[in-house]
């Protein structure tokens, strides 16, 4: 690893100086940051509103919400944390747990009952970024791959589990004043260095269990971008594959690479178009994919769908990936945006996942589900929208 000078010693803050010492001592220059929560950079504001101000509220299918609310509640009931919180918002977990108990006791079964329950127990707050209500909403899906437990001429691409030599440190473990920054790498000759990049892994292999073998490198790459997949096995069974960890390198989107090289035109970098180009250009596809240094390691799960960052399986059309600097995982939101074909998406969703590109006060990634239809929608969604957080009525959220 090449040595460079780090010009941070003139800063008076003990925490930052210690950070620099750790970086130098462990040879961390060039390591990537995984799961990092930087300081709140936006100016999130909340304003208490009425349900009449939520466009489309009266048209919501509240009966479809019952099972999702119950699943979200099950996770909240198991929480031992005092607060459901982000850097910008927090309310007592006990408040939400009390709502869940009341929901269970009332044995809600109809749309009208669910609507009345929410309106009587939760208060909506409009969310703005320094007064701006609208933000960007994209979407994602669960990929599908074809695989086998046995390697063959057809199934030859390994699906790796978490490597045995993958190591991590968190700066806050050294000093409480340091950022909550997780650094991923490996130890070589007593030094902590970056983990192998995608090209290294796919060309040379690694010390990791092979969960199964896939038949299509493009599908595997898309699985890694989405984080999870349904594996349709050669024996006819289906296996749920989830996210286990990453190599810690930064993600670089294939669409941006193709645009930069002039292989596709602006407006043609949707996921379906990208996949089409990669398959039509196999000689170039592997090198293009290798430019995305980030590599995801997988695990086999027994969930009924992809498991999000909140620890429960995601629900198509009801789960949202958020920036947890602003929106707490587990919270309930009213989403108001549009689909790629400009149909209104106005419904209650739950903050149950995160994403490396999901950054901002008003920013979300809508989960479509799995399969080709979900890919078609997820690959094209880039919508303007807004959302509201529905907080237990006992909460005292700061409001303009």
N, C-alpha and C positions, 0 to 999 in steps of 0.2 A: 504494500500500500504506500502510495507516495505521501510524503510529509508536506504539510502546509502550515503557515503561520496563522494563528487565530488571534485576531486583534480585539480581545475583549477584556484584557486585564486592567484597563483603565477604569472600568465601571466600578462604582463603589458598592453595589449590592452583593452581599455575601452569596445569595442564592445563585446569581448568574455566574459569579466567579467559580463556585463549586461545580456548576454545570460544565464550565470549560475544563476544569481539572479532570472531571470524569471522562469527558470526551477525549482528552489527551491520554489519560492513563489507560483507557480501554481501547484506544485506536478506533474511535467511533466515527471518524471523519468519513463521510460518504454513506453511512448507514441510513436506512430509510425509517420513517416513523409510521407505526401502525397503531390504529385505534387512538390517535392523539386528539385531545380536546383543547384546542387553542383558546385563548381568551376571547370573550364575546366581542366581536368586532362590529356587529350591527347595533341599532338602537331600537330594540323591541319595545313596543308600547301596547298596552291592553286597554280596551274600552268596553265596559259592560253594555250589552245590548239586549233587546228582547227577541224572542223567537219569531215574532212577526217580521223582524228585519233580516231573517235568514231566507234568502230567495230559494223557493222550492221546498221549504220545510213541510208544508201541508201535503206535498206529493210523495214524501219519503215512504218507502215500504218498511215500516217499523217491524213487521213480523219477521222479515229476513234478518233483522238485527239481533233477535233474541239469542240465538245460539252463539253468535260471535261475542256478544256482551258476556254471556256465561263463561266462555272460554277465557276471555280477558280477565274476568273476575277471578277465575281459578288461580291465575298467576298472581294477581294482586293479593288474594287471601293468604298466599304462601309467603308473601314478602315480610321480611323482618326489618326493613328500612323504615325509619321514622317518616320520611318524606318521599313522595313521588315528585322528582324535581329535575330541573335543568339549571344552568347558570343563571337563567333569567326568570324562571317560574318555579314555584313549588307549592304544594299543598300537602297536608298531612295524609299519610297512607291510611290512617284510621278512618278518615272521612270517607274515602272511597270504599274501604272495607265495610263500613256501615251500610253504604248504598248496596253493595253486593249482597249483604245479608238480607236486606229488605227486599231486594229483587227475588231472592230465593224464596223468602217467606210468602210473597204475594203470588207465587206460581203463575207468572205472566205467560199467557199463551196467544194473545191476539195483538194485532197491530195497534188498536186503540189503547189497550192496556199499557203497551210498551211506550207509546207516545206520551201518555199521561204520566207514566213513571219518570221519564226523562225530564219532562217539563216541570215537574214538581220537585225534583231532586237535584237538578243541575242548572247552572247559570251560564249562558254563552258570553264569551268575551271576544270582541274583534281583535285581531292581531295585525299590527302594522310595523313596518320598518321605517322609523323616523317619519311617520305619517303616511307612508306609502302602503296601501293595502294589498296591491297585486304583486305576485311573484311568479316564479317559474315552476311548472309541474311537468315532470317527465314520468316515465313508467318502466316497469321491468316485468319479467315473466320467469317461469320455471322452465328450464331447458329440458329437452329429451335427448338421450343418447342411446345407442345400441351397443351392448357389451356382452362379455362372456367372462366366466371365472377362469377359463383356460386360454392361454396365448395360442394364436394360430396365425396363418398367413392373412386371414381376414381381420381378426381381433389382435392387433399388434401394438396399440398405443396404451401405455400404462396409466391407470388412474391411481395416483399416489395418495396414501394416507399421510399423516403428519410425520416428518422425518425424525429419526432418533437423535440426530445431531443439531436440530433446530434449537436455538437458545434465545433467551430474552432477558432484558433488564428493564426496570422502570426507574426513572430518575428520582421519583418521589420516595423510593425505598432508601435512598441515600440521604435525603433531606426533605422534610415536609414542605419547605418553601419552594422546592423545585417543581416544574410542571409535571402533570400526570402524563408522562410521555413514555410509551412502550417502544423499545428498540429491539428489533429482531435481527438475529445474525447467527454466527457459529464461532466456535473457539478453535483457533489454529495457532500452534506454537505459543500458547499462553496469552494470545491476544483475541479480543472479541472483534470480529470483522463481519462485513455484510454477507448474507447468505447468497448462494448461487442464484444467478438470474435465470430467466426462462430458457435462453439458448443453452446455458450450461446444463440445466436439468434435462432438457429434452434430447440433447446430443450425447451426454455422458452418463446420465442416470444418477441416482442419489441413494443414500442409506434411508430408505423409507419402505413401508409395506405397500405392496401393490394390491389394491382392493379388488380390481378387475381390469379387464383389457377392453378398450374401445375400438371401434372400427373406423372412426372419422375424426381426424385431428381438428377440423374446423368446429364440429359439434362439441368437442371437448373444450376448445377455447371459449366457445360461447357459454358453456356450462360454468367455466371459471369466472367469466365476466358477471354472470348472474349470481354465482355463488352456490347454486344447488341445481339438481336435476332429478328427473325420473329416468332410471336406467332400465330399458327393456332388454331383458337378458335372453341369451340364445336358447335357454330352456323354456321360454314362454313366460317366466315370472317377471315381476316388476320390483325394483329396489329403489328406495328413496335415498338419495345422496345429498348430504349437507356439507356446509362449510366447516372445516376443522382449523385451518390457520393459513397464513400466507408467508411468502419468503421475505416480506417486508419492503420490497422494492415499490417504487411508484408505478401507478397504473398509467398507461398511455393508450388511449382509445384507437382501435383499428381504423375507425372512420376518419379521425384526424390525420393518421398516417397516409391513408389513401388520398385524402384531399391535398395534403402537402406535396405528395409525389405526382399529383395530377392524374391519378388513375381513375378517379371519379370526380364528377362535377358537384358543385355546391347544390344542396337539395337532394342529392342522390346517396347520402351517407346514412341511410336508415339501416337497421339491422338486417332486414331481408335482402336489401341491395348489397350490403357488405358480404353477407354469406354467399350470395350469388356470384359476386366477383371472385371471392377466394376459391370457390369450387371451379370456376371457369379458368382460373390461372394458377394451377397447382405448383408450377415451377417457382412462382414469385410468392405464393401464399405463405409458405413456411418462413421465409425471411421476413416478410411483413409482420407475421405474428410474433416473431422473435424480437421485434422492436418494442413490444410491450414486455418489459422486464418482469412485471409482476406475475407471480405464479401462485395458484390457490391449491391447497391440499384439502382433501375431502374426507368425509367420514360417512359411514352407513348409519342411517337413523331408522327408527320404527314409527316416526310421526306420520300423521295422515296428510302431510304436505311439507313444503320447505319450512325449516325452522328459522325464524328471524332473530334479530339481536335481542329481543325481549324474552326469548326462550320458549316461545310457543309457535305452533305451526301457523303459517300465514293463510289468510282467507282471501280468495279472489274477489276484488272489488271492495274489500273492507279493510285491507291492511295498507299502511302507508309508511315508507321510509322517510325519516326526518333528520334534521340536524339537532342532536341532543344538547347542543349549547343553548338552544332556545325552547325546544319542545320535549317534555319528559316522555320517556318510553312508558307505555301503558295508558297514556292519556287519551281521551276521547275528543274527536274533532269533527266539525262540520266543514266539509270540503265543497267548494264551489268553483268548478273549472269545466273544461270541455275535452272531449275525446279527439283523436286525430281526424275523425270525420265530422267534427264540430257539434256532436251531440252533447247535451248538458250532462255533466257529472255533478250532481248535487245530492250528497248523502253523508251519513255519519261514517267515519272511518276511525281506525285506531292506530296510534303511533306504536308500531311493533317491530320496526327494523331501522337500519342505518345504511349509509352508502358513502363510499369515499368521495363521490362527486356531489353529494347532497349537502350543500353548505349555504346557509343563509337563513334569515329570519322567516321569510315567507318562501319556503322551498320544500318540495315534496316529491317522492317517487311512488307512483301508484302501482299496486300489484295487480296484474291482469289475470294471473292463473298460469296454466301450462299448456303446451301444445302449439301447433302452427297458427291458430287463430289468435292466441295470446301474443305470439311473436309478432304477428302482423300489426297489432295495435301498439304493443310495447315499443316496437322499433321505429314507430313514426310519431309518437306523442311528444310534443314540445309546446305545451300550452301555457297560457296566462291564466292565473286564478288566484283565489284567496281562501283562507280558512279561519275558523274560529275555534277556540278551545272551550270545551264544555266542562266546567269545574264544579265539584260538589258545592252546593249552595252555602255550606258553612265556611268555605274557604274565603280568605280575605286577600284576593289577588290585588296588587296595586293597579289602579285603573286611572286613566286620564280624567 
